[in-house]
Amino acid sequence: MYNNFKPSNMKKYTNRIVGMAILMLTIGCALESKFGLPNDEAIQTELIGKWKLTENGKEEVYEILKKDDNSYRLVAPFVDGGKDLMAYTKTIKGHTILTVIQEEYGIVSNTFYGIHITKDLLVVHAVNKKNRTQDFGSEAELLQFFQENITNEDFFVDPLDFIRMKSNE
């Protein structure tokens, strides 16, 4: 089991563990559903690029690429095997929601984040999963939930600040 472990690989393993820990902290608080919000809006080109997150002295670089006219490819440091994540945005009552789609063992899960971009700063908030105790019965029910609750004070939690990387970084 440990035959391939080399001390030189320690940094690689440490970075992967830190990346997973940051993801779990963020996703652990974020609302998830087997249903996604409607994917009916064009991409926001200002999201395209490399974004750096610094947490507890560790840096993680995430890249957002255009997948098609309505969705993005999210290249994250914690995703193994070249499996990028798909994401898209939906604006509800002036709030931009980023839906991140993950598939694990044939099960699709949508995780929801509120996002806000100001120049070179991308602030990502988890949609508080404490606002809902059971999964939704349909996409329409999920959308109605967002429309009815998005202005609640505790709807968005745990902000993370991502800094746009310059092209030469």
N, C-alpha and C positions, 0 to 999 in steps of 0.2 A: 504494500500500500504506500509506503514512504520511499520506494526505490527511486522515484524521480525527483525527490526533494533535494535541492542544493542550496547552500547558504546564499548563493548569488541570486536565487529566485525569491528570497525573503521580501525584498522591496515590492516585487510584483504581487505577492500574496498579501502583504500588508495593505497595499493600495486597494486591492480588490475588496478586502475586508472592510476598510474604511468606507469605500464607495457603497458597499452593501449596507453598512450601518447608517449612513446618511440617507439612503433610499428608504430603509425600513423606518427610520424616524419620521420621514416625510409621509410615506405611504401609510404608515401605521395610524396616522391621524386623518388620512384622506378618505373621503367617501368613495366607495367602489360599487359597481353594479355590473350585472351581465348585460345590461342595456346601456347604450350610449345616447348622448344628445344628438339631435339631427345634425348631419354633416352637410350643411347647405350654404356655407359661406366660403368665399374665396380666401386663400391664405393671406396672412399679413406679412408682407415682405420684410418688415423691420424685425421679425423674429429670426430670419435666416442668418446663420453665422455660428461662430464658436462663442460659448459662454463659460466663464470660469466661476466656480463656486469655491469659496474658502471657508472651511469650517474647522475649528479647533486646530488651526495651523496647517491643515492639509488642503491641497488644491485638487479639484476635480474639474475636468474639461468636458463639457457637453456640446455636441454639435447638432444644430437644427438645419435640415436640408429640405428643399422642396421635393415632395414625392409626386404630387400632381396639383391640379388647380385648387383642390380643396383640402389637401392634407400634407403633412410633414413626415419626414423620417427623422427620428430622434436617435442619435448615436450617443450612447451613454457608456461611461467607463466600466460599469458593473455588468454589462450584458456580454455574456460569453458566446463563442461560436458564431460571431458575425450576425447574430439575430438583432437587428435594430428594432426599435419600437415605432409604431405608427401613432400619430397624434393629429388633432385638428382643433380648430377654435370655433366657438359659438358665442355670440354676444347676446346677453339677456339683461335688459334694463340698464344698459350702459356698462355692465361688467363683462369682461372677456373671460370665458371659461375655456381652459385647455383640457381636452379629453385625451388621455394617454391610454393606448390599447396594448395590452399584454396578452400573449397566449402562452399558457404553460400546460403541458400534457393534454392538449386539445381543448382546454377550457379558456374561453376568452373573458377577460376582465377589463372593464373601463374604470380608470381612476381619474378624479376630477380636481382641477386646480384653478384658482383665480389667478390671472396674470395681469401685470401692468408694466408697460415699457415707458421709460423716460430717458431719452438719448441713449446712453450706453449702459443703462441699468435695467435689468429685468427682475421684477419682484414676483416671486411665486408663492402663493398661499395655498395650503391644502384646504379643500372644502371639508368642513368639520363633519366627520362621520357620526358624531354624537347627535346630529340633527335627524338621524334616521336609524331605526332599530331593525328594519327588515328590508329585503330587496324589493325592488319595484316590479310591478306586474307587466309593465310595457314602457316603451319609449315615451309615449304620451304622458304616462303617470310621472316619469322621471322629469320631463320638461315642465310639467305643472308644479312639481315640487320645487324646482329651481325658480320658477316665476313667482311662486308664493313666498319663498323664504330667503331669496338672495339678498334682500336688504336688511335681514336680521343682523344684529351686532356681532353675534358669534358664528356667523356663517363661514367666514374665512379665518383660518388659524395658521400658526407656525410659519411666518414669512421667511423666505430665503432670498438673499440678494445675489444675483448673478451679474457679473461684469462682462460686457462685450470685449472680446479679445481683438486686438488690432491684427491686421493681416500678416504682419511680420512676427507675431508672437508664436 
